[in-house]
Amino acid sequence: MPSNLAPQQKPAEKENLHPRNSHRNGYDFKQLCKSSPGLKAFVAVNQYDDESIDFSNPDAVKALNKALLKQFYGVEHWDIPEGYLCPPIPGRADYLHHVADLLGEANGGTIPRGSKINVLDIGMGANCVYPLIGSSVYGWRFVGTDIDPVAIRSAKDIGSLNKNFQDKIILRLQANKANIFKGIIKNGEGFDLTICNPPFHASLQEAQVSTAAKWKKLGINKQPAALNFGGQKTELWCYGGEAGFIRRMVEQSALAAQQCLWFSTLVSKKDTLPVIYKALKAVKALDVKTISMTHGQKTSRIVAWTFLNPDEQAGWRKEFWRDTAK
């Protein structure tokens, strides 16, 4: 995560980001302010004589996100309720590019594109960022789910204000907080991919301690009144934290084993990996892949798994992936 008034690495390329990530060259604030004038009020020259924003300011981060979504992904109108998660766009884009590669590996190296590719976003949030980016870049159709009615309503508002995304994003409220896939995936429905950015922490106290440590590491002496990226309870913490949530996801994925080609989740904590691998072994996942990602000083990874053998995967592609290489 960038530091307070973090320097722009111009013209150096952010080689840790995926090669197709549009944000590898940092932020061109002049161009962003030109297309999104509301960002200009938050841009200033930092101690490295580069234009930047104060990344500890939630309003500045939201303004930057609006500008990035508009310039790179054609999202003309985007906003979220106060206090809800405002995620860093480059990292979200990286996840989608890596799982696009995963689908491409099973397709002779060609990434499948278009509306025949169906993606399920578990815990989409009020920001709806994954469906917006994935629909814009790859033309995929998304089903976004959440247990928070406010998040669903926010995502619905975003869709209604951006006509070019309306037929690409379907929203479903998960009425039972204990369920992840049940009640969401309908009979006869199939998904080529599921994605998830799970809650990191097990409690509010753990989230607060983590935030305090983050600010100290970034050299910010004064604790901000709010998280720069925001976040509600269901977005930041849950019973069992990241490990508990992903373990439940793995266990419940077995119930939809034949309705999804690849399941996947973002994993923030390295210590969570053994828990995931143990759970995947218990449910007899046939193939498991771990993809590492590095954003600034933070390293995370994607864990993906499937219950389909090679012949079943080939049959899936033959049945559903016609005309997806355009």
Residue frames as qw, qx, qy, qz and C-alpha x, y, z in Angstrom:
[[0.000, 0.890, 0.456, 0.000, 0.00, 0.00, 0.00],
 [0.388, 0.598, -0.058, 0.699, 1.40, 3.43, -0.85],
 [0.407, -0.346, -0.474, 0.700, 2.64, 5.59, 2.01],
 [0.006, 0.866, 0.332, -0.374, 1.38, 9.02, 2.96],
 [0.281, 0.888, -0.202, -0.302, 2.03, 11.24, -0.06],
 [0.808, -0.129, 0.492, 0.298, 3.84, 8.31, -1.65],
 [0.005, 0.587, -0.461, -0.666, 6.21, 9.18, -4.51],
 [0.834, 0.480, 0.102, -0.251, 5.31, 8.27, -8.06],
 [0.657, -0.305, 0.566, 0.395, 7.82, 5.92, -9.67],
 [0.617, 0.774, 0.131, -0.058, 8.11, 7.77, -12.96],
 [0.686, 0.260, -0.347, -0.583, 9.20, 6.64, -15.39],
 [0.025, -0.258, 0.960, -0.103, 10.09, 3.33, -13.68],
 [0.661, -0.131, -0.513, -0.532, 7.64, 0.54, -14.34],
 [0.604, -0.355, 0.535, -0.472, 5.99, -1.36, -11.49],
 [0.431, 0.311, -0.808, -0.254, 7.29, -4.72, -12.65],
 [0.143, -0.009, 0.913, -0.382, 5.65, -6.57, -9.76],
 [0.598, 0.353, 0.301, -0.654, 2.23, -5.94, -11.29],
 [0.723, 0.282, 0.623, 0.098, 0.84, -8.26, -13.95],
 [0.337, -0.079, 0.487, 0.802, 2.12, -7.48, -17.49],
 [0.013, 0.533, 0.636, 0.558, -1.41, -6.65, -18.67],
 [0.260, -0.715, -0.497, 0.417, -2.16, -4.42, -15.68],
 [0.281, 0.808, 0.240, 0.459, -2.89, -0.89, -16.93],
 [0.352, -0.928, 0.041, -0.115, -1.38, 0.60, -13.76],
 [0.882, -0.074, -0.030, 0.464, 2.18, -0.68, -14.14],
 [0.445, 0.423, -0.001, 0.789, 3.43, 2.82, -14.99],
 [0.186, -0.277, -0.470, 0.817, 2.02, 4.45, -11.88],
 [0.143, 0.786, 0.567, -0.201, -0.54, 7.24, -11.84],
 [0.283, 0.270, 0.266, 0.881, -0.52, 10.02, -14.43],
 [0.058, -0.581, -0.580, 0.569, -2.22, 12.61, -12.27],
 [0.111, 0.343, -0.209, -0.909, -2.32, 15.26, -14.99],
 [0.299, -0.067, -0.759, -0.574, -4.29, 12.96, -17.27],
 [0.240, -0.410, -0.860, 0.186, -6.45, 11.66, -14.42],
 [0.019, -0.515, -0.363, 0.776, -7.35, 15.20, -13.32],
 [0.166, 0.179, -0.441, -0.863, -8.13, 16.14, -16.91],
 [0.390, -0.214, -0.786, -0.429, -10.75, 13.40, -17.20],
 [0.519, -0.606, -0.599, 0.064, -11.87, 13.63, -13.56],
 [0.111, 0.668, -0.144, 0.722, -11.57, 17.26, -12.34],
 [0.673, -0.673, -0.061, -0.302, -12.76, 16.29, -8.85],
 [0.899, -0.147, -0.160, 0.380, -9.41, 14.63, -8.20],
 [0.421, 0.622, -0.127, 0.648, -7.46, 17.86, -8.66],
 [0.391, -0.794, 0.113, -0.451, -8.25, 19.18, -5.18],
 [0.874, -0.456, 0.166, 0.005, -6.39, 16.23, -3.62],
 [0.849, 0.298, -0.004, 0.435, -3.24, 16.32, -5.77],
 [0.185, -0.957, 0.215, 0.056, -0.08, 18.04, -4.55],
 [0.595, 0.576, -0.509, 0.237, 3.65, 17.85, -5.09],
 [0.853, -0.508, -0.102, 0.059, 5.27, 15.64, -2.45],
 [0.437, -0.795, 0.346, 0.239, 8.75, 15.67, -0.93],
 [0.649, -0.078, 0.605, 0.454, 10.09, 13.80, -3.95],
 [0.143, 0.448, -0.265, -0.842, 8.83, 16.53, -6.33],
 [0.075, -0.168, -0.889, -0.420, 6.25, 14.16, -7.76],
 [0.524, -0.202, -0.074, -0.824, 2.51, 14.72, -7.99],
 [0.306, -0.128, -0.936, 0.119, 0.59, 12.46, -5.64],
 [0.520, -0.600, -0.226, -0.564, -2.26, 12.36, -3.12],
 [0.259, -0.414, 0.691, -0.533, -2.41, 11.82, 0.62],
 [0.553, -0.035, -0.792, -0.257, -3.19, 8.10, 0.71],
 [0.159, -0.190, -0.805, 0.539, -4.20, 8.37, 4.38],
 [0.332, 0.223, 0.157, -0.903, -7.14, 10.58, 3.34],
 [0.442, 0.303, 0.842, -0.054, -10.24, 8.44, 2.53],
 [0.430, 0.786, 0.234, -0.377, -11.74, 11.19, 0.36],
 [0.118, 0.712, -0.553, -0.416, -8.56, 11.41, -1.70],
 [0.271, -0.135, 0.941, 0.152, -8.46, 7.65, -2.19],
 [0.477, 0.538, 0.662, -0.210, -12.11, 7.62, -3.30],
 [0.339, 0.833, -0.078, -0.431, -11.47, 10.45, -5.77],
 [0.037, -0.527, 0.776, 0.344, -8.49, 8.53, -7.19],
 [0.390, 0.137, 0.910, 0.008, -10.58, 5.39, -7.57],
 [0.472, 0.714, 0.379, -0.351, -13.29, 7.31, -9.41],
 [0.233, 0.792, -0.380, -0.417, -10.69, 8.69, -11.81],
 [0.166, -0.347, 0.896, 0.221, -9.02, 5.32, -12.43],
 [0.454, 0.332, 0.818, -0.120, -12.30, 3.51, -13.03],
 [0.444, 0.792, 0.181, -0.379, -13.41, 6.19, -15.45],
 [0.168, 0.759, -0.504, -0.376, -10.17, 6.49, -17.42],
 [0.025, -0.372, 0.911, 0.174, -9.23, 2.82, -17.69],
 [0.140, 0.178, 0.973, -0.055, -12.51, 0.91, -17.42],
 [0.166, -0.310, -0.539, -0.765, -15.19, 3.22, -18.78],
 [0.297, -0.587, -0.715, 0.236, -17.05, 3.62, -15.48],
 [0.083, 0.587, 0.152, 0.791, -18.56, 7.08, -15.76],
 [0.469, -0.611, 0.105, -0.629, -20.32, 7.12, -12.39],
 [0.717, -0.087, -0.649, 0.241, -18.98, 5.40, -9.27],
 [0.231, -0.575, 0.372, -0.691, -19.49, 6.01, -5.58],
 [0.541, -0.184, -0.804, 0.164, -19.86, 4.04, -2.35],
 [0.492, -0.800, -0.267, -0.218, -21.67, 4.70, 0.94],
 [0.052, -0.792, 0.450, -0.409, -19.64, 6.44, 3.62],
 [0.549, -0.505, 0.614, -0.257, -17.42, 4.06, 5.56],
 [0.955, 0.175, 0.225, -0.079, -17.53, 1.23, 3.04],
 [0.705, -0.282, 0.443, 0.477, -14.43, -0.42, 1.56],
 [0.426, 0.867, -0.129, -0.223, -12.69, 1.62, -1.13],
 [0.892, -0.167, 0.311, 0.282, -10.21, -0.91, -2.53],
 [0.141, -0.640, 0.481, 0.583, -6.93, -0.16, -4.35],
 [0.755, 0.536, -0.001, -0.379, -7.68, -0.59, -8.05],
 [0.364, 0.612, -0.691, -0.129, -4.27, -1.94, -9.25],
 [0.218, -0.237, 0.916, -0.240, -4.41, -4.89, -6.84],
 [0.675, 0.314, 0.501, -0.442, -7.98, -5.77, -7.80],
 [0.641, 0.641, -0.266, -0.329, -7.03, -5.67, -11.48],
 [0.087, 0.533, -0.841, -0.004, -4.04, -7.93, -10.80],
 [0.522, 0.004, 0.791, -0.318, -6.24, -10.67, -9.31],
 [0.728, 0.518, 0.259, -0.366, -8.43, -10.68, -12.41],
 [0.458, 0.704, -0.502, -0.207, -5.48, -10.76, -14.82],
 [0.114, -0.402, 0.903, -0.105, -3.94, -13.72, -13.00],
 [0.578, 0.180, 0.741, -0.291, -7.15, -15.75, -12.97],
 [0.648, 0.654, -0.075, -0.383, -7.64, -14.86, -16.64],
 [0.228, 0.591, -0.767, -0.101, -4.29, -16.53, -17.22],
 [0.399, -0.109, 0.870, -0.268, -5.54, -19.54, -15.26],
 [0.709, 0.466, 0.391, -0.356, -8.49, -19.89, -17.60],
 [0.485, 0.742, -0.370, -0.277, -6.17, -19.36, -20.55],
 [0.153, -0.463, 0.873, 0.009, -3.88, -22.20, -19.47],
 [0.521, 0.173, 0.815, -0.184, -6.81, -24.56, -19.89],
 [0.580, 0.721, 0.293, -0.242, -7.58, -23.09, -23.31],
 [0.788, 0.346, 0.198, 0.469, -4.34, -23.55, -25.20],
 [0.448, -0.172, -0.036, 0.877, -2.92, -20.28, -23.93],
 [0.057, -0.407, -0.365, -0.836, -5.83, -18.17, -25.21],
 [0.094, 0.166, 0.599, -0.778, -7.76, -16.26, -22.55],
 [0.027, 0.542, 0.800, 0.256, -11.50, -16.82, -23.00],
 [0.026, 0.126, 0.124, -0.984, -13.38, -13.56, -23.41],
 [0.346, -0.222, -0.503, -0.760, -16.93, -12.42, -23.76],
 [0.562, -0.284, 0.218, -0.746, -20.28, -12.88, -22.07],
 [0.872, -0.039, -0.449, -0.193, -20.19, -16.68, -22.26],
 [0.498, 0.124, -0.656, 0.554, -17.67, -16.63, -19.40],
 [0.527, -0.715, -0.251, -0.385, -19.52, -16.49, -16.09],
 [0.386, 0.249, -0.589, 0.665, -17.75, -15.36, -12.91],
 [0.556, -0.701, -0.430, -0.116, -19.12, -15.47, -9.37],
 [0.206, 0.496, -0.395, 0.745, -17.82, -12.75, -7.01],
 [0.601, -0.518, -0.594, 0.133, -18.30, -13.84, -3.40],
 [0.406, -0.696, -0.243, 0.540, -18.58, -10.80, -1.09],
 [0.461, 0.602, 0.289, 0.584, -18.56, -8.27, -3.90],
 [0.313, -0.379, -0.271, 0.828, -18.98, -5.34, -1.52],
 [0.212, 0.826, 0.342, -0.395, -20.56, -1.95, -2.11],
 [0.079, -0.666, 0.394, 0.628, -17.79, -0.97, -4.54],
 [0.827, 0.458, 0.291, -0.146, -18.52, -3.62, -7.21],
 [0.009, 0.792, -0.490, -0.365, -14.94, -3.22, -8.43],
 [0.414, -0.185, 0.855, 0.252, -14.16, -6.78, -9.55],
 [0.524, 0.542, 0.656, 0.023, -17.24, -7.04, -11.82],
 [0.253, 0.923, 0.013, -0.290, -16.60, -3.58, -13.27],
 [0.104, -0.684, 0.635, 0.344, -12.97, -4.32, -14.16],
 [0.447, -0.042, 0.878, 0.166, -13.57, -7.88, -15.34],
 [0.506, 0.668, 0.534, -0.110, -16.52, -6.88, -17.52],
 [0.203, 0.915, -0.146, -0.316, -14.60, -3.96, -19.01],
 [0.121, -0.636, 0.706, 0.286, -11.34, -5.77, -19.76],
 [0.153, -0.122, 0.962, 0.189, -12.53, -9.27, -20.67],
 [0.498, -0.050, -0.401, -0.767, -16.25, -8.85, -21.37],
 [0.245, -0.123, -0.946, 0.176, -17.13, -11.48, -18.75],
 [0.519, -0.560, -0.306, -0.569, -20.54, -11.70, -17.09],
 [0.163, 0.207, -0.731, 0.630, -20.59, -11.50, -13.31],
 [0.582, -0.629, -0.456, -0.242, -22.86, -12.52, -10.50],
 [0.162, 0.421, -0.501, 0.739, -21.98, -10.44, -7.44],
 [0.628, -0.524, -0.568, -0.088, -23.09, -11.60, -4.00],
 [0.101, 0.367, -0.490, 0.784, -23.08, -10.08, -0.53],
 [0.333, -0.452, -0.797, 0.224, -24.75, -10.57, 2.84],
 [0.105, -0.427, -0.282, 0.853, -25.17, -6.80, 3.28],
 [0.337, 0.733, 0.588, 0.055, -28.30, -5.28, 1.68],
 [0.012, -0.915, 0.054, 0.399, -26.62, -1.86, 1.66],
 [0.315, -0.423, 0.665, 0.528, -23.74, -3.25, -0.41],
 [0.383, 0.366, 0.800, 0.283, -26.17, -4.83, -2.89],
 [0.181, 0.892, 0.385, -0.155, -28.11, -1.58, -3.17],
 [0.155, -0.792, 0.308, 0.505, -24.89, 0.39, -3.75],
 [0.348, -0.152, 0.781, 0.497, -23.75, -1.98, -6.49],
 [0.326, 0.620, 0.706, 0.100, -27.22, -1.77, -8.05],
 [0.067, 0.928, 0.113, -0.348, -26.96, 2.03, -8.08],
 [0.249, -0.556, 0.564, 0.557, -23.56, 1.82, -9.80],
 [0.359, 0.177, 0.839, 0.369, -25.01, -0.46, -12.45],
 [0.245, 0.785, 0.563, -0.077, -28.05, 1.75, -13.05],
 [0.007, -0.910, 0.089, 0.406, -25.78, 4.75, -13.63],
 [0.085, -0.530, 0.709, 0.457, -23.50, 2.91, -16.07],
 [0.809, 0.327, 0.074, -0.483, -25.66, 1.53, -18.87],
 [0.571, 0.532, -0.612, -0.130, -22.79, -0.36, -20.53],
 [0.064, 0.278, -0.906, 0.314, -22.50, -2.65, -17.48],
 [0.632, -0.089, 0.282, -0.716, -26.19, -3.30, -16.80],
 [0.925, 0.148, -0.155, -0.313, -26.45, -6.56, -18.76],
 [0.599, 0.430, -0.628, 0.249, -23.08, -7.83, -17.50],
 [0.088, 0.212, -0.731, 0.642, -23.58, -7.76, -13.72],
 [0.624, -0.463, -0.507, -0.372, -26.26, -9.64, -11.77],
 [0.083, -0.439, 0.578, -0.684, -26.63, -9.04, -8.02],
 [0.716, -0.327, -0.585, -0.195, -27.77, -11.60, -5.45],
 [0.353, -0.627, 0.419, -0.554, -28.21, -11.13, -1.71],
 [0.499, 0.035, -0.849, 0.171, -27.01, -14.06, 0.41],
 [0.555, -0.590, -0.124, -0.573, -29.81, -14.32, 2.96],
 [0.900, -0.425, -0.077, 0.047, -28.10, -16.95, 5.12],
 [0.010, -0.894, 0.443, -0.069, -24.79, -15.69, 6.51],
 [0.692, -0.372, 0.618, 0.030, -23.64, -19.26, 7.18],
 [0.801, 0.370, 0.441, 0.168, -23.80, -20.12, 3.48],
 [0.199, -0.542, 0.400, 0.711, -21.41, -19.11, 0.74],
 [0.085, 0.104, -0.749, -0.649, -22.55, -20.93, -2.41],
 [0.021, -0.440, -0.898, 0.013, -25.86, -22.45, -1.30],
 [0.083, 0.795, 0.472, -0.371, -28.77, -20.19, -2.16],
 [0.035, 0.726, -0.277, -0.628, -26.62, -18.35, -4.72],
 [0.075, 0.265, -0.824, -0.495, -25.73, -20.92, -7.39],
 [0.727, 0.162, 0.162, -0.647, -28.99, -22.05, -8.95],
 [0.753, 0.059, 0.655, 0.023, -29.85, -25.51, -10.21],
 [0.712, 0.541, 0.376, 0.244, -28.41, -26.05, -13.69],
 [0.135, 0.981, -0.133, 0.038, -26.23, -22.95, -13.43],
 [0.880, -0.042, -0.007, 0.473, -22.49, -23.09, -14.02],
 [0.072, -0.974, 0.175, 0.124, -19.58, -20.72, -13.36],
 [0.772, 0.490, -0.264, 0.307, -16.22, -20.78, -15.07],
 [0.432, 0.248, -0.461, 0.735, -14.63, -19.05, -12.11],
 [0.446, -0.831, -0.329, -0.051, -15.40, -17.91, -8.58],
 [0.397, 0.426, -0.314, 0.750, -13.41, -15.10, -6.95],
 [0.545, -0.762, -0.349, -0.017, -13.34, -13.76, -3.41],
 [0.248, 0.521, -0.400, 0.712, -11.60, -11.12, -1.33],
 [0.610, -0.499, -0.615, 0.038, -12.33, -12.54, 2.14],
 [0.369, -0.894, 0.072, -0.245, -12.42, -10.61, 5.43],
 [0.473, 0.528, -0.593, 0.382, -8.90, -10.50, 6.87],
 [0.027, -0.361, 0.648, -0.670, -9.53, -10.30, 10.59],
 [0.365, -0.303, -0.878, 0.057, -11.34, -12.25, 13.30],
 [0.256, -0.741, -0.529, 0.324, -12.53, -9.21, 15.30],
 [0.121, 0.960, 0.095, 0.234, -12.73, -5.43, 15.35],
 [0.513, -0.795, 0.275, 0.171, -9.88, -5.31, 17.87],
 [0.745, -0.077, 0.474, 0.463, -7.63, -7.34, 15.56],
 [0.456, 0.710, 0.341, 0.415, -8.47, -5.01, 12.67],
 [0.145, -0.984, 0.024, -0.098, -7.63, -1.94, 14.78],
 [0.656, -0.573, 0.382, 0.309, -4.29, -3.41, 15.93],
 [0.699, 0.234, 0.473, 0.482, -3.40, -4.25, 12.34],
 [0.260, 0.881, 0.233, 0.318, -4.28, -0.75, 11.18],
 [0.364, -0.912, 0.172, 0.077, -2.17, 0.87, 13.93],
 [0.718, -0.306, 0.466, 0.416, 0.80, -1.31, 12.95],
 [0.588, 0.544, 0.417, 0.429, 0.34, -0.37, 9.30],
 [0.064, 0.977, 0.059, 0.194, 0.42, 3.37, 10.00],
 [0.545, -0.744, 0.325, 0.207, 3.51, 2.96, 12.19],
 [0.746, 0.008, 0.496, 0.444, 5.29, 1.03, 9.44],
 [0.435, 0.699, 0.355, 0.444, 4.41, 3.75, 6.93],
 [0.416, 0.000, -0.182, 0.891, 5.87, 6.40, 9.22],
 [0.238, -0.616, -0.298, -0.689, 2.57, 8.17, 9.90],
 [0.182, 0.094, -0.678, 0.706, 2.76, 9.43, 13.46],
 [0.419, 0.055, 0.317, -0.849, -0.82, 10.63, 13.83],
 [0.234, 0.228, 0.945, 0.027, -3.43, 7.90, 13.72],
 [0.231, -0.147, -0.415, -0.867, -6.09, 8.88, 11.14],
 [0.517, -0.008, 0.427, -0.742, -9.69, 8.99, 12.30],
 [0.874, 0.268, 0.229, -0.335, -10.69, 6.43, 9.67],
 [0.696, -0.071, 0.597, 0.392, -9.12, 3.79, 7.50],
 [0.087, 0.475, -0.376, -0.791, -7.99, 5.24, 4.21],
 [0.240, 0.009, -0.825, -0.512, -9.65, 2.38, 2.36],
 [0.618, -0.198, 0.083, -0.756, -12.62, 2.24, 4.75],
 [0.413, 0.034, -0.907, -0.068, -14.50, -0.96, 5.38],
 [0.686, -0.391, 0.036, -0.612, -17.54, -2.26, 7.25],
 [0.615, -0.384, 0.644, -0.244, -17.61, -5.17, 9.67],
 [0.900, 0.229, 0.360, -0.086, -18.58, -7.75, 7.04],
 [0.628, 0.746, -0.196, 0.103, -15.82, -6.48, 4.75],
 [0.136, 0.741, -0.568, 0.331, -12.97, -6.51, 7.28],
 [0.098, -0.296, 0.879, -0.360, -13.62, -9.19, 9.90],
 [0.796, -0.131, -0.325, -0.494, -15.67, -12.31, 10.51],
 [0.821, -0.424, 0.337, -0.181, -15.78, -15.32, 12.83],
 [0.906, -0.042, 0.315, 0.278, -12.50, -17.19, 12.44],
 [0.104, -0.735, 0.347, 0.573, -10.92, -14.43, 10.37],
 [0.448, 0.565, -0.516, -0.462, -9.44, -15.10, 6.95],
 [0.065, 0.240, -0.968, -0.023, -8.48, -18.70, 7.71],
 [0.351, 0.254, 0.794, -0.426, -11.91, -19.56, 9.08],
 [0.542, 0.575, 0.082, -0.607, -13.78, -17.97, 6.20],
 [0.421, 0.514, -0.647, -0.375, -11.68, -19.64, 3.48],
 [0.097, -0.105, 0.981, -0.128, -11.88, -23.01, 5.24],
 [0.479, 0.410, 0.607, -0.483, -15.66, -22.75, 5.19],
 [0.501, 0.626, -0.229, -0.552, -15.56, -21.69, 1.56],
 [0.193, 0.382, -0.881, -0.202, -13.45, -24.72, 0.63],
 [0.246, 0.106, 0.921, -0.284, -15.73, -27.09, 2.54],
 [0.497, 0.549, 0.428, -0.518, -18.85, -25.63, 0.92],
 [0.321, 0.568, -0.500, -0.570, -17.30, -25.56, -2.55],
 [0.110, -0.100, 0.983, 0.111, -17.51, -29.35, -2.58],
 [0.406, 0.473, 0.678, -0.390, -21.30, -28.98, -2.68],
 [0.500, 0.786, 0.043, -0.361, -21.00, -27.11, -6.00],
 [0.525, -0.411, 0.618, 0.417, -18.08, -29.16, -7.32],
 [0.474, 0.276, 0.721, 0.424, -19.64, -29.91, -10.71],
 [0.203, 0.885, 0.418, 0.030, -21.07, -26.41, -11.21],
 [0.053, -0.955, 0.232, 0.179, -17.79, -24.46, -11.16],
 [0.810, 0.473, -0.246, 0.245, -14.69, -24.97, -13.28],
 [0.520, 0.194, -0.444, 0.703, -12.30, -23.10, -10.95],
 [0.449, -0.851, -0.273, 0.026, -12.84, -21.78, -7.44],
 [0.549, 0.325, -0.248, 0.730, -10.42, -19.12, -6.19],
 [0.401, -0.880, -0.248, 0.054, -9.75, -16.76, -3.30],
 [0.251, 0.751, -0.350, 0.500, -7.31, -14.04, -2.38],
 [0.802, -0.438, -0.311, 0.260, -5.13, -14.98, 0.62],
 [0.021, 0.930, -0.181, 0.319, -3.55, -12.10, 2.51],
 [0.486, -0.689, 0.509, -0.174, -1.81, -14.01, 5.29],
 [0.439, 0.439, -0.781, -0.074, 0.86, -16.61, 4.56],
 [0.185, -0.165, 0.869, -0.429, -0.04, -18.46, 7.76],
 [0.710, 0.219, 0.250, -0.620, -3.48, -19.15, 6.27],
 [0.528, 0.436, -0.625, -0.374, -2.07, -21.37, 3.50],
 [0.085, 0.148, -0.975, 0.144, -1.61, -24.58, 5.57],
 [0.426, 0.261, 0.620, -0.606, -5.23, -24.32, 6.75],
 [0.617, 0.495, -0.142, -0.595, -6.41, -23.99, 3.14],
 [0.391, 0.398, -0.803, -0.208, -4.29, -26.87, 1.85],
 [0.127, -0.018, 0.932, -0.339, -5.51, -29.14, 4.63],
 [0.533, 0.389, 0.420, -0.624, -9.13, -28.28, 3.86],
 [0.564, 0.524, -0.393, -0.503, -8.60, -28.81, 0.12],
 [0.192, 0.268, -0.944, -0.017, -7.09, -32.23, 0.79],
 [0.304, 0.138, 0.802, -0.495, -10.07, -33.14, 2.97],
 [0.608, 0.507, 0.255, -0.556, -12.60, -32.29, 0.23],
 [0.698, 0.079, 0.632, 0.328, -10.47, -34.09, -2.39],
 [0.343, 0.850, -0.102, -0.386, -9.83, -31.17, -4.74],
 [0.916, 0.249, 0.222, 0.224, -8.15, -32.59, -7.84],
 [0.583, 0.384, 0.019, 0.716, -5.92, -29.66, -8.72],
 [0.335, -0.878, -0.207, 0.272, -4.71, -26.75, -6.58],
 [0.559, 0.476, 0.023, 0.678, -2.73, -23.73, -7.78],
 [0.382, -0.779, -0.207, 0.452, -1.10, -20.94, -5.74],
 [0.464, 0.644, 0.163, 0.585, -0.28, -17.66, -7.49],
 [0.458, -0.488, -0.253, 0.699, 1.87, -15.06, -5.72],
 [0.206, 0.828, 0.251, 0.457, 1.29, -11.31, -6.09],
 [0.491, -0.341, -0.248, 0.762, 3.33, -8.38, -4.75],
 [0.078, 0.848, 0.304, 0.427, 1.97, -4.85, -4.45],
 [0.122, -0.853, 0.282, -0.421, 4.41, -2.40, -2.93],
 [0.061, -0.475, 0.792, -0.379, 5.56, -3.87, 0.39],
 [0.712, -0.042, 0.488, -0.503, 2.68, -6.32, 0.59],
 [0.205, 0.206, -0.900, -0.325, 2.77, -9.89, -0.69],
 [0.710, 0.080, 0.420, -0.560, -0.44, -11.84, -1.13],
 [0.047, -0.155, 0.920, 0.357, -1.47, -14.83, -3.16],
 [0.730, 0.087, -0.128, -0.666, -4.38, -16.43, -4.98],
 [0.290, -0.117, 0.949, -0.050, -5.30, -20.03, -4.24],
 [0.653, 0.229, -0.250, -0.677, -7.40, -21.74, -6.92],
 [0.318, -0.122, 0.936, -0.084, -8.82, -25.26, -6.98],
 [0.626, 0.151, -0.376, -0.666, -11.00, -27.50, -9.11],
 [0.664, -0.100, 0.684, -0.286, -12.88, -30.77, -8.63],
 [0.814, 0.520, 0.039, -0.256, -12.95, -31.54, -12.36],
 [0.726, -0.222, 0.508, 0.408, -10.47, -33.97, -13.90],
 [0.118, -0.371, 0.484, 0.784, -8.76, -33.13, -17.24],
 [0.058, 0.291, 0.844, 0.447, -11.43, -34.88, -19.31],
 [0.062, -0.757, -0.623, 0.188, -14.22, -33.08, -17.47],
 [0.138, -0.674, 0.044, 0.725, -12.43, -29.76, -17.91],
 [0.110, -0.113, 0.673, 0.722, -12.09, -30.40, -21.63],
 [0.002, 0.523, 0.827, 0.204, -15.79, -31.23, -21.82],
 [0.106, -0.774, -0.373, 0.500, -16.64, -28.01, -19.97],
 [0.113, -0.501, 0.313, 0.799, -14.60, -25.93, -22.42],
 [0.079, 0.118, 0.811, 0.567, -16.11, -27.67, -25.42],
 [0.048, -0.639, -0.767, -0.023, -19.65, -27.09, -24.19],
 [0.155, -0.874, -0.348, 0.300, -19.40, -23.53, -22.87],
 [0.326, -0.647, 0.214, 0.656, -16.37, -21.80, -24.42],
 [0.544, 0.463, 0.530, 0.456, -17.31, -21.47, -28.07],
 [0.241, 0.754, 0.210, 0.574, -16.37, -18.13, -29.66],
 [0.511, -0.839, -0.127, 0.141, -14.64, -16.89, -26.49],
 [0.707, -0.201, 0.163, 0.659, -11.21, -16.14, -27.96],
 [0.330, 0.744, 0.296, 0.500, -12.19, -12.93, -29.74]]
